[in-house]
Amino acid sequence: MKIAPDNLIALIVSSYGILLCLSVGSLLFFRKHGMKQANIFLGLLLILYSLTLLNGLMAMTGVFSAYQNLYFLPLNFSMSIGPLFYFFVRSRIQPSFTFENKHLIHFLLPALQFLFYLSIGFRSAAFKSWMWRNVIGPYGQYVEESLNMLLGIGYIIVSIRLINREIPHALWNHPICQWLKSFAVSLLVLLSISSLYEVADWILWNGFKYNLFNTPWADFPLKMTYAAISIFIGYHAFVHQNQSIIIPNYFKPGGKNDLEERIHEMITEKQVYLDPELNVEGLAKMLNIPKNMLSQFFSSKGESFRSYINKHRIDHFLSLIEQGKQEQHSLLGLALESGFNSKASFNRVFKATKGKTPTEFIRSI
């Protein structure tokens, strides 16, 4: 099978993007620490986008033309990208947010897209040919591509507005919001480029019967844009798992030299323990010291970094209870707001600290 040079370049870059998204997405989906809800949404985004890109790759390389029975397999999840990105952003900057059944409405169109391809994807080549001539070609493709643009760009714009509204003064969350904003804006630019190409193709075909995608190199930027999106979100998923990359040093040379004083400021005054993604590397980066030095400090105090942080999270949770916050929020919501990443971890830490479950403890006071 002979592949044109432009398609070969796009094939190589896209293949790398697919492998990156599948590997990083799978790791995120099964990640046991950090913000579990955000992990799941970003993991699904990576996996489903990689399958969508694979579907395009098969068309680009002529696989569908050679094996027409493979047309319209349920591999296209393009309508899922926008909602998944929005709920990832919301989960990341609003730790107390919990996904509920009412939010499933956002995935109605993606579900219908999947069911449509599932209903025809395993039918005969003759049936698929009839569907293309009578349904998808004249109507369906334009409806689907229009919805792809509206959902993708629309949800990203809403995500940017949410980030702008939620950018806090809290030291630990500010760089996260700035990173998410740059992530969203860049993704919006890439999706806008692909949308402009789609619109140009509609105009050229319906007005002049000119197929943009059959012209060598003319559609190369579009193919590279799709590939770039996969690499782009794969990289940012890696950043999400390694937050210390985007955390700045808050103590400069010549500042406070006492390590215990630095830690006290970051924990007590800046409340960085409220960040569910906080780890030893992240705190060490903030303190502008080597990770080993921070670990040795906690060892000298007879406790681990995790137990130290969880102790402050429990204290914060109890302060919210004292303020009567449980009357407006669930215990899980207050736990997430205090820096815990799940109900299970909160219950386990709370019982180990107080000897009772949260509910039992609250009833006893």
C-alpha positions as CSV (number, residue, x, y, z in Angstrom):
1,M,0.0,0.0,0.0
2,K,1.6,3.2,-1.2
3,I,1.3,6.2,1.2
4,A,1.8,9.8,0.0
5,P,4.6,11.7,1.8
6,D,2.2,14.1,3.6
7,N,0.1,11.2,4.8
8,L,3.2,9.3,5.9
9,I,4.4,12.2,8.1
10,A,0.9,12.6,9.6
11,L,0.7,8.8,10.1
12,I,4.0,8.8,12.1
13,V,3.0,11.8,14.3
14,S,-0.6,10.5,14.8
15,S,0.7,7.0,15.7
16,Y,2.9,8.5,18.4
17,G,-0.1,10.6,19.6
18,I,-2.3,7.5,19.8
19,L,0.3,5.5,21.8
20,L,0.9,8.4,24.1
21,C,-2.8,8.9,24.8
22,L,-3.5,5.2,25.3
23,S,-0.6,4.7,27.7
24,V,-1.0,7.9,29.7
25,G,-4.8,7.6,29.7
26,S,-4.7,4.0,31.0
27,L,-2.3,5.0,33.8
28,L,-4.5,7.9,34.8
29,F,-7.7,5.9,34.7
30,F,-6.3,3.4,37.2
31,R,-4.3,5.9,39.2
32,K,-4.9,5.3,42.9
33,H,-3.7,8.6,44.4
34,G,-4.4,12.3,43.7
35,M,-7.8,13.6,42.5
36,K,-9.6,10.4,41.5
37,Q,-12.5,12.1,39.7
38,A,-10.2,14.4,37.7
39,N,-8.0,11.3,36.9
40,I,-11.0,9.4,35.5
41,F,-12.3,12.3,33.3
42,L,-8.8,13.1,31.9
43,G,-8.0,9.4,31.5
44,L,-11.3,8.8,29.5
45,L,-10.6,11.9,27.4
46,L,-7.2,10.5,26.4
47,I,-8.4,7.0,25.7
48,L,-11.5,8.1,23.7
49,Y,-9.5,10.7,21.7
50,S,-6.9,8.1,20.8
51,L,-9.6,5.8,19.4
52,T,-11.1,8.8,17.5
53,L,-7.7,9.6,16.0
54,L,-7.2,5.9,15.2
55,N,-10.5,6.0,13.3
56,G,-9.2,8.9,11.2
57,L,-5.8,7.3,10.8
58,M,-7.5,4.2,9.2
59,A,-9.3,6.4,6.8
60,M,-6.1,8.4,6.0
61,T,-4.0,5.4,5.3
62,G,-6.6,3.7,3.0
63,V,-7.5,0.9,5.4
64,F,-11.2,1.7,5.1
65,S,-11.0,1.8,1.3
66,A,-9.2,-1.6,1.2
67,Y,-11.5,-3.2,3.8
68,Q,-14.9,-1.5,3.4
69,N,-16.6,-3.7,6.0
70,L,-14.5,-1.7,8.6
71,Y,-16.2,1.6,7.8
72,F,-18.2,3.2,10.6
73,L,-16.9,1.0,13.4
74,P,-17.8,2.6,16.8
75,L,-14.4,4.2,17.2
76,N,-15.5,7.9,16.8
77,F,-16.0,9.6,20.2
78,S,-15.5,13.2,18.9
79,M,-18.5,14.5,20.8
80,S,-17.1,13.3,24.1
81,I,-14.0,15.5,24.0
82,G,-15.7,18.8,25.1
83,P,-17.8,17.4,28.0
84,L,-14.9,15.3,29.3
85,F,-12.5,18.3,29.3
86,Y,-15.0,20.5,31.1
87,F,-15.6,18.0,33.9
88,F,-11.9,17.4,34.2
89,V,-11.3,21.1,34.7
90,R,-14.2,21.4,37.1
91,S,-13.0,18.4,39.2
92,R,-9.5,19.8,39.2
93,I,-10.2,23.3,40.4
94,Q,-13.3,22.5,42.6
95,P,-12.1,19.5,44.8
96,S,-15.5,19.3,46.5
97,F,-17.3,18.8,43.2
98,T,-18.9,15.4,42.8
99,F,-20.3,14.0,39.5
100,E,-24.0,13.1,39.9
101,N,-26.6,11.4,37.8
102,K,-28.0,14.9,36.8
103,H,-24.7,15.6,35.0
104,L,-25.2,12.7,32.6
105,I,-27.3,14.9,30.4
106,H,-24.0,16.4,29.2
107,F,-23.1,13.0,27.6
108,L,-26.5,12.4,25.9
109,L,-25.2,13.4,22.4
110,P,-21.9,11.5,22.8
111,A,-23.9,8.4,23.8
112,L,-26.2,8.8,20.8
113,Q,-23.1,9.1,18.6
114,F,-21.7,5.9,19.9
115,L,-25.0,4.1,19.6
116,F,-25.4,5.2,16.0
117,Y,-22.0,3.8,15.0
118,L,-22.6,0.7,17.1
119,S,-25.9,0.1,15.2
120,I,-24.2,0.2,11.8
121,G,-20.6,-0.6,12.5
122,F,-20.9,-4.3,12.3
123,R,-23.3,-4.5,9.4
124,S,-22.5,-5.5,5.9
125,A,-20.4,-3.4,3.5
126,A,-23.4,-3.1,1.2
127,F,-25.6,-1.7,4.0
128,K,-22.8,0.8,5.0
129,S,-22.6,1.9,1.4
130,W,-26.3,2.6,1.3
131,M,-26.1,4.5,4.6
132,W,-23.3,6.7,3.2
133,R,-25.1,7.5,0.0
134,N,-28.6,8.2,1.5
135,V,-28.0,9.3,5.1
136,I,-24.4,10.1,6.2
137,G,-23.0,11.6,3.0
138,P,-25.8,14.1,2.2
139,Y,-26.9,14.9,5.8
140,G,-25.3,13.0,8.7
141,Q,-21.7,14.1,8.2
142,Y,-22.7,17.8,8.3
143,V,-24.8,17.3,11.4
144,E,-22.1,15.4,13.2
145,E,-19.3,17.8,12.3
146,S,-21.4,20.8,13.3
147,L,-22.1,19.2,16.7
148,N,-18.4,18.3,17.1
149,M,-17.4,21.9,16.6
150,L,-20.2,23.3,18.9
151,L,-19.6,20.8,21.7
152,G,-15.8,20.9,21.5
153,I,-15.4,24.7,21.3
154,G,-18.4,25.5,23.4
155,Y,-17.3,23.3,26.4
156,I,-13.8,24.6,26.3
157,I,-15.0,28.2,26.3
158,V,-17.2,27.4,29.3
159,S,-14.1,25.8,30.9
160,I,-12.1,28.9,30.4
161,R,-14.8,31.1,31.9
162,L,-15.0,28.7,34.9
163,I,-11.2,28.9,35.4
164,N,-11.3,32.7,35.3
165,R,-14.1,32.8,37.8
166,E,-12.4,30.3,40.1
167,I,-8.8,31.6,40.0
168,P,-8.3,31.9,43.8
169,H,-5.9,33.9,45.9
170,A,-4.9,30.7,47.6
171,L,-1.2,30.1,46.9
172,W,-1.4,26.4,46.2
173,N,-4.2,26.7,43.6
174,H,-3.2,29.7,41.7
175,P,-0.5,28.1,39.5
176,I,-2.9,25.1,38.8
177,C,-5.5,27.5,37.5
178,Q,-3.0,29.4,35.4
179,W,-1.8,26.1,33.9
180,L,-5.3,24.9,33.2
181,K,-6.1,28.2,31.5
182,S,-3.1,27.9,29.2
183,F,-4.1,24.2,28.5
184,A,-7.7,25.2,27.6
185,V,-6.8,28.2,25.5
186,S,-4.2,26.2,23.5
187,L,-6.7,23.4,23.0
188,L,-9.3,25.9,21.8
189,V,-6.9,27.3,19.2
190,L,-6.2,23.8,17.9
191,L,-9.9,22.9,17.7
192,S,-10.6,26.2,16.0
193,I,-8.1,25.5,13.3
194,S,-9.6,22.1,12.6
195,S,-13.1,23.6,12.6
196,L,-12.1,26.2,10.0
197,Y,-10.8,23.5,7.7
198,E,-14.1,21.6,8.0
199,V,-16.1,24.7,7.2
200,A,-13.8,25.4,4.2
201,D,-14.3,21.9,2.9
202,W,-18.1,22.3,3.1
203,I,-18.0,25.5,1.2
204,L,-15.6,24.3,-1.5
205,W,-17.5,21.0,-2.0
206,N,-21.0,22.3,-2.0
207,G,-20.2,25.5,-3.9
208,F,-17.5,24.3,-6.4
209,K,-17.5,20.5,-6.1
210,Y,-13.8,20.7,-5.0
211,N,-12.7,18.1,-2.4
212,L,-10.1,19.7,-0.2
213,F,-9.1,16.4,1.3
214,N,-8.3,14.8,-2.0
215,T,-5.7,17.5,-2.8
216,P,-2.1,16.5,-1.8
217,W,-0.7,18.5,1.1
218,A,-3.8,20.8,1.2
219,D,-5.2,18.9,4.2
220,F,-1.8,18.4,5.8
221,P,-2.2,21.1,8.5
222,L,-5.6,19.6,9.5
223,K,-4.1,16.1,9.9
224,M,-1.2,17.6,11.9
225,T,-3.7,19.5,14.1
226,Y,-5.5,16.3,15.0
227,A,-2.2,14.6,15.8
228,A,-1.0,17.7,17.8
229,I,-4.1,17.6,19.9
230,S,-3.3,14.0,21.0
231,I,0.3,14.9,21.9
232,F,-0.8,18.1,23.6
233,I,-3.3,16.5,25.9
234,G,-1.0,13.6,26.5
235,Y,1.7,16.0,27.7
236,H,-0.7,17.9,29.9
237,A,-1.9,14.6,31.4
238,F,1.7,13.9,32.4
239,V,1.8,17.4,34.0
240,H,-1.4,16.6,35.9
241,Q,0.3,13.6,37.4
242,N,3.5,15.5,38.1
243,Q,2.3,18.7,39.6
244,S,5.7,19.8,40.8
245,I,6.6,20.7,37.2
246,I,4.4,23.8,37.3
247,I,4.8,24.7,41.0
248,P,7.2,27.7,41.5
249,N,9.7,28.1,44.3
250,Y,8.1,30.3,47.0
251,F,11.3,30.8,49.0
252,K,14.2,32.4,47.3
253,P,17.9,32.3,48.3
254,G,18.5,34.7,51.1
255,G,15.0,34.3,52.5
256,K,13.9,32.4,55.6
257,N,16.6,29.8,56.3
258,D,14.8,27.8,59.1
259,L,13.1,24.9,57.4
260,E,10.6,24.4,60.2
261,E,9.6,28.1,59.9
262,R,9.2,27.7,56.1
263,I,7.0,24.6,56.5
264,H,4.9,26.3,59.2
265,E,4.2,29.2,56.8
266,M,3.2,27.0,53.9
267,I,1.0,24.7,56.0
268,T,-0.5,27.1,58.6
269,E,-0.8,30.3,56.7
270,K,-1.0,29.2,53.0
271,Q,-2.9,25.9,53.8
272,V,-1.3,24.0,50.9
273,Y,-2.5,20.8,52.5
274,L,-5.9,21.6,50.9
275,D,-4.5,20.5,47.6
276,P,-5.4,16.8,47.1
277,E,-2.4,16.4,44.7
278,L,0.1,17.7,47.2
279,N,3.1,15.3,47.6
280,V,6.6,15.5,49.0
281,E,8.0,16.6,45.6
282,G,5.5,19.4,45.4
283,L,6.1,20.8,48.9
284,A,9.8,20.5,48.5
285,K,9.6,22.5,45.3
286,M,7.6,25.2,47.1
287,L,10.1,25.3,49.9
288,N,13.0,25.4,47.4
289,I,14.8,22.5,49.1
290,P,15.7,18.9,47.9
291,K,13.1,16.3,48.4
292,N,15.4,14.2,50.5
293,M,15.9,17.1,52.9
294,L,12.2,17.4,53.5
295,S,11.8,13.6,54.0
296,Q,14.6,13.7,56.5
297,F,13.0,16.6,58.4
298,F,9.7,14.6,58.9
299,S,11.6,11.5,59.9
300,S,13.5,13.5,62.5
301,K,10.1,14.5,63.9
302,G,8.9,10.9,64.1
303,E,6.2,11.1,61.5
304,S,5.7,10.8,57.8
305,F,4.9,13.5,55.3
306,R,1.5,11.9,54.6
307,S,0.5,11.7,58.3
308,Y,1.5,15.3,58.9
309,I,-0.6,16.5,56.0
310,N,-3.6,14.4,56.9
311,K,-3.5,15.7,60.5
312,H,-4.0,19.2,59.2
313,R,-6.7,18.0,56.8
314,I,-8.6,16.4,59.7
315,D,-8.2,19.7,61.7
316,H,-9.6,21.7,58.8
317,F,-12.5,19.3,58.4
318,L,-13.4,19.7,62.1
319,S,-13.1,23.5,61.8
320,L,-15.7,23.3,59.0
321,I,-18.0,21.2,61.3
322,E,-17.6,23.7,64.1
323,Q,-18.8,26.4,61.6
324,G,-21.9,24.3,60.9
325,K,-20.9,23.7,57.3
326,Q,-22.4,20.2,57.4
327,E,-25.9,21.8,57.2
328,Q,-25.2,23.0,53.7
329,H,-22.8,20.3,52.5
330,S,-22.4,16.6,52.8
331,L,-19.6,15.1,54.9
332,L,-18.0,13.9,51.7
333,G,-18.1,17.4,50.2
334,L,-16.4,18.8,53.4
335,A,-13.8,16.0,53.3
336,L,-13.0,16.8,49.6
337,E,-12.8,20.5,50.5
338,S,-10.3,19.6,53.2
339,G,-7.9,18.0,50.8
340,F,-8.9,14.3,50.8
341,N,-9.4,12.7,47.4
342,S,-12.1,10.1,48.3
343,K,-14.6,9.0,50.9
344,A,-12.6,5.8,51.5
345,S,-9.3,7.6,52.3
346,F,-11.1,10.2,54.4
347,N,-12.9,7.5,56.5
348,R,-9.7,5.5,56.9
349,V,-7.6,8.5,58.1
350,F,-10.3,9.9,60.3
351,K,-10.9,6.6,62.1
352,A,-7.2,6.0,62.6
353,T,-6.9,9.6,64.0
354,K,-10.0,9.8,66.1
355,G,-10.9,6.2,66.8
356,K,-14.4,6.7,65.4
357,T,-16.0,7.1,62.0
358,P,-16.8,10.7,61.0
359,T,-20.5,10.2,61.6
360,E,-19.9,8.6,65.0
361,F,-17.6,11.4,66.1
362,I,-20.0,14.2,65.0
363,R,-22.8,12.5,66.9
364,S,-20.7,12.4,70.1
365,I,-19.9,16.1,70.1
